C-alpha cells in the first residue's frame, strides 16, 4: 500500500513551515502531494492566483506532486485524490487538526467515519494536538525541529504590508517571486490610498 502524505493548504505564500512539514513527513510516507483546494470551508481565496501558488510550490521543491481539488474539507480531498492501493495521510499543524476534528460536519460520529478513509500526522503549532483516545490510532504526532511554530503565510503577508522583514519566513528559492506577487500588490494598494 502506497502511503501518500497530503499537505493541503492555501500556500499564500509557501513558507518555510510548509517545507519543514513536508520534510518531516517524508520518513513516514512514500510521497508528498501538495494540494490547493479551489474553495475553502473556512476562508476565501485571495492573494496569489492558483497558478502562482503552484509555481511557488514547484520552485520551493517541497512536493513530489501538486494537485488542485474542488473541495477543501479533508474528506473531500481524500475522496477526490484517492487512487487504488493508496493510503491517504494528511500532514498538518496542530491548529489545522483542531479545526478538522471540531468542525461541524452536520452529524454525530462524522469525524470517526472520516478517519476510516484517511489518517493524520500532526505537528506542533502553538502547542501540541492530542487526539481523543479513541482516535489515536488514526491521528499521530509528527516530530519537527523547533522554530516553525509561528511561521505562517498570514505572518508573511502581515510583515510585507507593514514594511517589515519577511524573507526569512519563505524558502530562499521563492523570495523574488513572493516579492513580485505580494510587494507589488502592496505598492499598488498604497498608491491608490495616497491618491
N, C-alpha and C positions, 0 to 999 in steps of 0.2 A: 504494500500500500504506500503510495507516494504521499509524503506529508508536505503540504503547501502552506507556508506562512503568509497570511494576508495582512498587509499593513494598509488599512483603509483610512483615508483622510482627505482633507481639502488641499493639503500641500500648498498653502497660500501664504508664504512660500515654503519650500522644503527647508528644513532646519537640520542642524547637527543632531538634534534629538531624534528625528526621523532616521537619520543614518545610523545612530547608535542603537536604536531599537532593532533595525534590520540586521545589523551586525551581531547583536546579542542573540537574536533568534536563530541565526544560521547553524548553531550547534544542535538545535532541536528539530530543524526542518530540512527538507531536501531542496526547497526552492522558496524564494521570496517574491511575492507578487504585490506590487503597489496598486491600490485600487482607488480611483477617483469616481465617486458617485456623481451623477448629473444633478441629483436632488438630495437634500439632507432633511431629516425629520426635525432637527433642532436649530438649523441656521440657514441663511440664504447664501447662495453662491455670489461672491463679489471679488473684486481684485483681479488677479491674473486670470486669463482665459484658460479653458481646459487644455488647449494646445500648449500654452506656455507652461502649465503645470507638468504636462507630460515631458516637455523639453527639459525642465529643471530636474525631474527625476532621472531622465536619461543622462544628463550631464553630471549629476551627482553620483551616478552609478550605485544606487542603493538597492536596485531590484533586478531580478532575473527576467521579469516580465512586468508589463504595465497593462492594466485593464481599466476600462471605463464602464461603469454599470449604470443602469437606470435607477435602481432603488438604493437607498442609503442605509437602511437597517442591516445589521449583520446577517440576519436570516435571509433577507432579500439578496444580499451579495453572495452568500453561500449557495443559495439555490441557483442563482444566475451563472455562477462560475464553476460549480462542481463538475468534474469530469469523472468518468468511470475509473475506479481504482485509486481515487484520491481522497485523502483526509484533509479537511479544511481546519486550519488553526489560526484564529485571529490573534495578531500581535498588537498590543495596545498598552497605554499607560493606565495607571490606577483611576484617573479621572474618567476616562472613557469607559472602563469596566464598570465603574459605579453607575454611570449613565445607562449603560446597556442592561445591567442587572435590575435597575429600578425603574425602567421605562414602563409606561402604562401601555401594554400590548392588548388591552381590552378583554382579558380573561385570566382567571386563576391558572397557575401552572404553566403559563406560556413560556417563561424562560427555561423551565425544566425541559419542556418539549423541544425548544430550540437547541438546547445544549446536547441533544441527541444527534443533531445534524452538524455541529461544529464544536470545537473546544477553544480555549483561550490561553494565551501566555500573557501575563500581566506584569508590567514593570512598575517600580515605584514612581510616583509623580505626586508631589505634595502629599507624601505619605504612602503607606502600603495599602493594597486592597486585600482584604481577607474575605474569601467567598464563604457563604453559608456552608456549614459542614456537609450537607447532603449534595453539594455541587463541587466539592473539592477534587473529585476525580476528573472533572472536565475543565476546571479553572486552575491554572498552575502559575506559580510565581516565576517571573523572568528576571534573572540577575543581570544587572547592568552596572557599569562603572559609575561612580558618583559624578555629579556636576551637570547633569542634564535635566534635573527635576523642574527647573524654572525656565527652560528653553522652550519657546513656543512660537508659532507663526504670528500669533497676536502680539507677542512681545517685539518681534522683528518689525512688524508694521507700526507699532506704537513708537518705537525708537526712531524709525525713519520719519514719521510725522512730527516728532519732537526735535528732529535735527540732532539726535544723539548717536553715538557709536553703535553699530549693529552688525557689522561684517563678521565678527567672531561667532555669531549665532547661526550662520549658514555655512554649508560646505564651501570650501575655497573655490571649487570649480564653478560655482554659480554666483559668486559675488557680483560680477559685472552684469549678469542677467537680472538679478534681483534689483540692482541699482537702476537698470534701464526700465524695468516694469514699475517699481514702486516709487523710486525717487522722482522719475519723470511725471508720474501721476500726481505726486505730492506738489511738485513745482507748478503744474497746470492749475491745481486747486488753489494754491497760494496766490497765483497771478489773478485768477478770477475774483478772489476775495478782495484783493487790492484794488481792482478796477471798479 
